[in-house]
Amino acid sequence: MDIKQLRYFMEVSRQKSFRKAAETLYISQQGLSMSILRLESELSCKLFKRAAREGLILTEQGQFLYTHAEEINRHFEECEEYFEQNSMKEKTLFISSAFGIMPDSIGKLLFDFQLEHQNTLVSVKEYPDKNCEDAIDNDEVELGFSLGPISSKRFDSSFLFSRNYCFVVPSSHPFAAEKTASLDMLRQAPLIMVNEDFKMHHILMDSCRKRGVEPKIRFLAGEIASVHRLAQMNYGIGLSVERVALETGAPNICILPFEDPDLMWSAYIVKKRGRVLSAEAKAFWRHIVRHAEAQPETQT
C-alpha cells in the first residue's frame, strides 16, 4: 500500500464512480480500477460495493480504511509541505483575484500562509472577473480567486464560500421599508450595476430574462464602489453583495438581500485545467482549501 493508492481510494469514495474519479485524477479508468484491485488484494477484502441509486459505496472494511486514510493523507501532506518549504529558495507566487474576494475571509488565510511559508512571497493582483480568469488562462499567474460559475472545460476549481446579492437604496427610497430584494423591483426603478466584465452583471441579466423583467439600466460601473455612491445619491437602485455593502458602512443606505439561491456571489480558488503546479502553488492551494473546508459556509 502506498499514498497514491490511498488517494485514489479516497477519490473513488468521494465521487462514488470510477469514471468520475479517473477524470478528476487525470488517469485512465482502467489504471484506476487496477490500482484499487491491487489495494484490495493487499488487504484481502473488498472496499466497495454497488448500490442501485448511490453508485459505489464503501463496505465496512472500506469505511474503516477511509477513516484512517484521511488521517494518513493529512500527515503525509504536512510532511510534503515541510520538506518542500525547507528545500525552497525564496520564490514568488503570482495570484489573480476578482474584486472583493481578498477583503473577505481570504485575506486572513493568505496572511497565515505567508507566516508559515516565509520563503514564498505571495503577490496578488485584483481584476474584474473576466480579466482575472484570462490571467490564469494565459499563464500570467498560477492560481486565482474567481467567482462562479466556473468553466470546468477551462479550469480546475474548489468552492470557498458564498454571499448574497443585494440591492442598495437610500433610506428615503420607497423600497427602503422592504426586508428583501426582488427582481420585480426593477419594473419600477432604474438599475445601477457593474459592467459586462463582471459575472454579477450576467447573472442578474440571465435571471431577469427568465423572470420576464427588462431592467432599465441607468449606469454601468467599472467598480462596486461607484454603484454604492450612485445609489446613495438616489440615482437608481444598486446591485451589490450584502457582505461588501455592510463593510462599506455608507450612511443612510438600506441593504435588501436576495433570498433567491440563483443570485449568489460564490468564490472559488482556480487553476488552469491540467496545469502542473509549482511546489509553492500546491502548498498554497492545500492551505486555502483545507481552511475553507474547516469554516462553516456563510451566506451573508
C-alpha angles and dihedrals in degrees: 000000000000136000093259091057091049092051091048089049092050093049093050088051092051095046095038087215136081091214096053093043091050090053091050093047094044093233132114119273089234092053091049093049091050091051092053091046090053090049091051090048092052091049095040094228144087114259100187138038130185122249122194097239107014098051115215114010131178123263119223089268090047091053090051092050094046092055091054094037091061091055093044091049092049092052091045091052090050089053091048091051092047095052093039090052094047093049094049126100114209108295137174122234112202117210133177123211134191113237114277101020099092097055088053120071095307095075091064092048091051091051091050091050091051091054092051095043105041093163090064122073110204110210115192128190123188122223141166108272097264094048091047091059093041089057090055093044092049093049093243087129134018098222139017143188108229140165128250147295092062120193108239089199092062104028148033110220145174123208117242111173146322134228131190122256113231144182118240120207134167116262089249093059119108089237092056090091091059120099098208139026126251132188087229087072087073089066088068107032137042119253133234116193144141120284132258094283088075125074090218087069094055095042091054094045091049091050091049092052091051090049094045093243121142107199119212100228111208100174137009110203131203092218137025093241090067090053090056094047094049093045089051088055088054092244089139141308112301128222111222144142116270095229092048092047092050092050091049088063094196112179121245093016125129120207118213111189123208117236093196110114089213090062100067132131101223123185126208138178107234141192132178109275111266095002115147106229127219118249092258093049091050091050091049093048091051092047094052096043094045094051094041091053090051092057122078111246112256123208098195 
